């Protein structure tokens, strides 16, 4: 069961366990400079809003209706990060696959059904608090940055030569009930909650480098109930596309140079050194960054320059 709860995706698996659920939120953030230096994680500016695509079926291309899922507004060249277990009150273990344009952000491999361990194509929560980009090396990711399909900037186009899918693809698999009970993992307190014309789609490009570890699965592949997974396609829409779909103005604005310079929010590192990080995907290690695909050596954009000045 996949719903939107409190502005985030909620994956629930009551047939597995009454507490088997996982929350995923998409967070707005600043772009870090794309200059081959490695930066700490930038701050968040709140969630991107989500809407069910089915609510706008009469305004969408047939292919979008077939995919289903949700739609999220995002400006061109805007960055995002993905936050897991966002206070849904349920730390039930889940394995989560994240792909962009049907290219796995962890392994760099094409999308395939189910989980793989060699290479690992998923993250585990609790444990992995967030994902800011493509796992290109051990302890390093390249930031998720939205760009339109068709110009060769996105990771999908770099690795497949085509810009067909765009968006984000997410699959969640809960831990098997018997494994959960055998491990005697603590159960949470029960929390009661309230329950077109065709366009060039938006995909994700590889931005600047930042420090972030993607952790190895400590439970093993057999711990996950792959017979009861949930899958969701997240369509990304720029300002004009969002207005065409919903009939509404975008609820967010792209960050300005002034906001970058006056961010005033602390940058932070996630310290969790007692766990083993993945080495990084060979297919993703050779990605050209957005600065290189737009034009290597060009001056930083106003957004990037603002980030540099605003960094404490």
Order of alpha helices (4+ residues) and beta strands (2+ residues): beta-beta-beta-beta-beta-beta-alpha-beta-beta-beta-beta-beta-beta-beta-beta-alpha-beta-alpha-beta-beta-alpha-alpha-alpha-alpha-alpha
